C-alpha cells in the first residue's frame, strides 16, 4: 500500500521548489470532471439497458399470441380457446378484450378513438411450457383455423438481447473515449506546464535536482487535480442518476440506478481509473519533456 501511494506522498521541499502548474492544473481538473461525469452517465445507461433487456426477456419467455381476423373472429377465438386448453403444454390461454387490445395498440398508433372504429383482430395471450409440441399445435390450428396467426415471441427476445448488446458496446466505447480524452488533455496540460517553466527547471538542475525530483512534484499535482475532478464529476453523475430515479428503486421501469454490488462497483471504479490514467499520462509526458530540456 505504501509503495502504491508513494507517488502521491507530499514532499514539502519539492512542492516549494517546483513552481505550481497554474492554469494547466485547472484544465486537468475540469477535463477530469467532465469526462468522469460522461463516463458515469454512459455506464449507468448501459447497466440500465442490460437490466431492462433481461426483465423483458424473462417476461417474453414462453409467451405467445394468437391473432384471429375476419368477420367471425370472435367465434374463431372461442374455438381457439377450446383447442388451446385441450393442448398439452399450454399453461394458460386468455382472450384479450377489445379495450385491452386498443390500450396495447394506442402507444404505437397514438389515436385510441380511431382504433375503436377499426375492425381489430381478436387476440389470445398464451403461456407455453417446455412440454408443448409446437409442430402438432401448428398443424391443428392450420387445419381448424386456417386464418389464425400464431406469434411466438422468441424473435423479440433475440432482438431485445441484440439491442442491449449494442447499447452496452456503445456505452463501453463512450467510457473508453471519455477516459482517453482525459488522458490526452492531461498530457497536453503537463507538457504546457513544463514548457512554461523551462528556465526554472534548468536552474533546478544546475542546483543538483534530479529529473525524478522535479517530475514527482508535477506528477503528484496533476494527478491529484485529476482525482479531485474525477470525484466531482462522479458525484455530479451519481447525483443526476439519483435525482432522475427519485421515488423509484433500481427495479423500477426505466431506472438508471445500479442494482447490486457489481453495478455500484463499476460506477465507483470510474474515479480510480481516471486517476490512474492521469498518473500514467502525466508521468510519461513529464519525463518525455524533461528528456528534451537539456
C-alpha positions in Angstrom: 0.0 0.0 0.0 2.8 2.4 0.9 4.5 1.7 -2.4 1.3 2.3 -4.3 0.7 5.6 -2.6 4.3 6.8 -2.8 3.8 8.9 -6.0 1.1 10.8 -4.1 3.1 11.4 -1.0 3.7 15.1 -0.4 7.2 16.4 -0.4 7.3 19.9 1.0 10.7 20.7 -0.4 9.7 19.7 -3.9 6.4 21.4 -3.7 8.1 24.6 -2.5 10.8 24.5 -5.2 8.9 23.4 -8.3 6.5 26.1 -9.4 2.8 25.4 -9.4 1.1 24.2 -12.6 -1.2 27.2 -12.8 -4.0 27.3 -15.3 -3.0 23.9 -16.8 -3.8 22.3 -13.4 -7.3 23.7 -13.5 -7.6 22.5 -17.1 -6.8 19.0 -15.9 -9.4 19.1 -13.1 -12.1 20.4 -15.5 -11.3 17.7 -18.0 -11.4 15.0 -15.4 -14.7 16.4 -14.1 -16.4 16.4 -17.5 -15.1 13.1 -18.6 -15.9 11.3 -15.3 -19.5 12.7 -15.4 -19.9 11.5 -19.0 -18.4 8.1 -18.2 -20.7 7.6 -15.1 -23.8 8.5 -17.2 -22.9 6.2 -20.1 -22.1 3.3 -17.7 -25.3 3.8 -15.8 -27.2 3.8 -19.1 -25.5 0.5 -20.2 -26.4 -1.2 -16.8 -30.0 0.0 -17.0 -30.4 -1.2 -20.6 -29.0 -4.6 -19.6 -31.4 -4.9 -16.7 -34.4 -3.8 -18.8 -33.4 -6.3 -21.5 -33.2 -9.1 -19.0 -36.5 -8.2 -17.5 -38.3 -8.1 -20.8 -36.6 -11.3 -21.9 -38.0 -13.1 -18.9 -41.4 -11.7 -19.5 -41.4 -12.9 -23.1 -40.0 -16.3 -22.2 -42.6 -19.0 -23.1 -45.2 -16.4 -24.2 -47.1 -16.2 -27.5 -50.1 -14.5 -29.1 -52.7 -16.0 -31.4 -54.2 -13.5 -33.8 -57.6 -14.1 -35.5 -59.0 -11.8 -38.1 -62.1 -11.7 -40.3 -65.9 -11.3 -39.7 -66.0 -14.4 -37.5 -63.0 -13.5 -35.4 -64.9 -13.7 -32.1 -66.3 -17.2 -32.9 -62.9 -18.3 -34.1 -61.4 -17.0 -30.8 -63.8 -19.2 -28.8 -62.9 -22.3 -30.9 -59.2 -21.4 -30.5 -59.5 -21.3 -26.7 -61.1 -24.7 -26.7 -58.2 -26.1 -28.8 -55.5 -24.4 -26.7 -57.0 -25.6 -23.4 -57.1 -29.1 -24.8 -53.4 -29.0 -25.8 -50.8 -30.4 -23.5 -48.0 -27.8 -22.9 -50.3 -24.8 -22.9 -50.2 -23.4 -19.3 -52.8 -20.7 -20.0 -54.8 -19.1 -22.8 -56.8 -15.9 -22.3 -58.7 -13.9 -24.8 -58.0 -10.2 -24.7 -61.0 -7.8 -24.7 -61.2 -5.1 -27.4 -60.5 -2.5 -24.7 -57.2 -4.2 -23.8 -56.3 -4.6 -27.5 -56.9 -0.9 -28.0 -54.8 0.0 -25.0 -52.0 -2.2 -26.3 -52.0 -0.5 -29.7 -52.5 3.1 -28.6 -48.8 3.7 -27.6 -47.8 2.6 -31.2 -50.6 4.3 -33.2 -51.5 7.1 -30.9 -55.2 7.6 -31.6 -57.4 5.5 -29.3 -60.6 6.8 -30.7 -59.6 5.9 -34.2 -58.7 2.4 -33.2 -62.1 1.9 -31.7 -63.7 2.4 -35.1 -61.5 -0.2 -36.8 -62.2 -3.9 -37.1 -59.4 -5.1 -34.8 -58.2 -8.7 -34.7 -59.1 -10.9 -31.8 -56.0 -11.7 -29.7 -55.4 -14.6 -27.3 -52.5 -14.4 -24.9 -50.8 -17.7 -24.4 -48.2 -19.1 -21.9 -46.3 -22.1 -23.1 -44.4 -24.8 -21.2 -41.5 -26.9 -22.4 -43.9 -29.9 -22.8 -45.6 -28.2 -25.8 -45.4 -30.0 -29.1 -45.4 -26.9 -31.3 -45.5 -28.7 -34.6 -48.6 -30.6 -33.6 -50.3 -27.4 -32.4 -49.4 -25.6 -35.6 -50.9 -28.4 -37.8 -54.1 -28.4 -35.7 -54.6 -24.7 -35.9 -53.9 -24.7 -39.6 -56.5 -27.4 -40.2 -59.2 -26.0 -37.9 -58.5 -22.2 -38.0 -56.6 -21.5 -41.3 -56.8 -17.7 -40.7 -55.1 -17.8 -37.3 -51.6 -16.5 -36.9 -49.5 -17.8 -34.1 -46.9 -15.3 -33.0 -44.1 -16.7 -30.8 -42.0 -14.1 -29.0 -38.6 -15.8 -29.5 -37.6 -13.4 -32.2 -38.5 -10.4 -30.0 -36.3 -11.8 -27.2 -33.4 -12.1 -29.6 -33.9 -8.5 -30.8 -34.0 -7.2 -27.3 -30.8 -9.0 -26.4 -29.1 -7.7 -29.6 -30.3 -4.1 -28.7 -28.9 -4.4 -25.2 -25.6 -5.7 -26.5 -25.3 -2.8 -28.9 -26.1 -0.3 -26.1 -23.5 -1.9 -23.9 -21.0 -1.7 -26.6 -21.8 1.9 -27.3 -21.6 2.8 -23.6 -18.3 1.0 -23.3 -16.9 2.9 -26.2 -18.2 6.2 -24.7 -16.4 5.4 -21.4 -13.2 4.4 -23.2 -13.3 7.6 -25.3 -14.0 9.8 -22.2 -11.1 8.3 -20.3 -8.9 8.5 -23.4 -9.7 12.2 -24.0 -9.0 12.9 -20.3 -5.5 11.2 -20.8 -4.9 13.4 -23.9 -5.9 16.6 -22.1 -3.7 15.7 -19.1 -0.8 15.0 -21.3 -1.2 18.4 -23.1 -1.6 20.2 -19.8 1.5 18.6 -18.4 3.6 19.5 -21.4 2.3 23.0 -21.3 3.1 23.4 -17.6 6.7 22.2 -18.1 7.1 24.4 -21.2 6.1 27.4 -19.1 8.8 26.7 -16.5 11.8 25.7 -18.7 14.1 28.2 -17.1 13.1 27.2 -13.6 13.8 23.5 -14.5 17.2 24.3 -15.9 18.0 26.3 -12.7 16.9 23.4 -10.5 19.1 21.0 -12.5 22.1 23.3 -12.0 21.4 23.2 -8.3 21.5 19.4 -8.4 17.8 18.5 -8.6 17.2 15.2 -10.5 14.5 14.6 -13.1 12.7 12.3 -10.7 12.7 15.0 -8.0 11.3 17.6 -10.5 8.8 15.2 -12.1 7.4 13.9 -8.8 6.0 17.3 -7.9 4.5 17.9 -11.3 3.0 14.3 -11.5 1.6 14.5 -8.0 -0.1 17.8 -8.6 -1.6 16.9 -11.9 -2.7 13.5 -10.6 -4.4 15.0 -7.6 -6.1 17.6 -9.8 -7.4 14.7 -11.9 -8.5 12.8 -8.9 -10.4 15.8 -7.5 -12.0 16.5 -10.8 -13.0 12.8 -11.3 -14.5 12.7 -7.8 -16.5 15.8 -8.5 -17.7 14.6 -11.9 -18.6 11.2 -10.5 -20.6 12.8 -7.7 -22.4 15.0 -10.2 -23.2 12.0 -12.3 -24.5 9.9 -9.4 -26.5 12.9 -8.2 -28.2 13.2 -11.6 -28.9 9.5 -11.6 -30.4 9.5 -8.2 -32.4 12.7 -9.0 -33.9 11.1 -12.1 -34.8 8.0 -10.1 -36.3 9.9 -7.2 -39.2 7.9 -5.7 -38.3 4.7 -7.5 -35.9 1.8 -6.8 -33.4 0.2 -9.0 -36.0 -2.3 -10.2 -38.4 0.4 -11.4 -39.1 0.7 -15.1 -36.5 2.9 -16.8 -34.4 3.2 -13.6 -30.8 4.3 -14.1 -29.8 3.4 -10.5 -27.5 0.4 -10.4 -28.8 -2.8 -8.9 -26.4 -5.0 -6.8 -22.8 -4.7 -5.7 -21.4 -5.2 -9.2 -23.3 -2.2 -10.6 -22.2 0.2 -7.9 -18.7 -1.1 -8.0 -18.5 -0.4 -11.8 -19.6 3.2 -11.2 -17.3 3.8 -8.2 -14.4 2.4 -10.3 -14.5 5.4 -12.6 -12.6 7.9 -10.4 -9.7 5.5 -9.6 -9.5 4.6 -13.3 -9.4 8.2 -14.3 -6.7 8.9 -11.6 -4.5 6.0 -12.8 -4.8 7.2 -16.4 -3.9 10.8 -15.4 -0.9 9.5 -13.4 0.4 7.4 -16.3 -0.2 10.1 -18.9 1.4 12.8 -16.7 4.4 10.8 -15.8 5.1 9.8 -19.4 4.6 13.4 -20.6 6.8 14.9 -17.9 9.8 12.5 -18.4 9.5 13.0 -22.2 9.7 16.7 -21.9 12.4 16.6 -19.3 14.5 14.5 -21.6 14.3 17.2 -24.3 15.2 20.0 -21.9 19.0 19.9 -21.8 
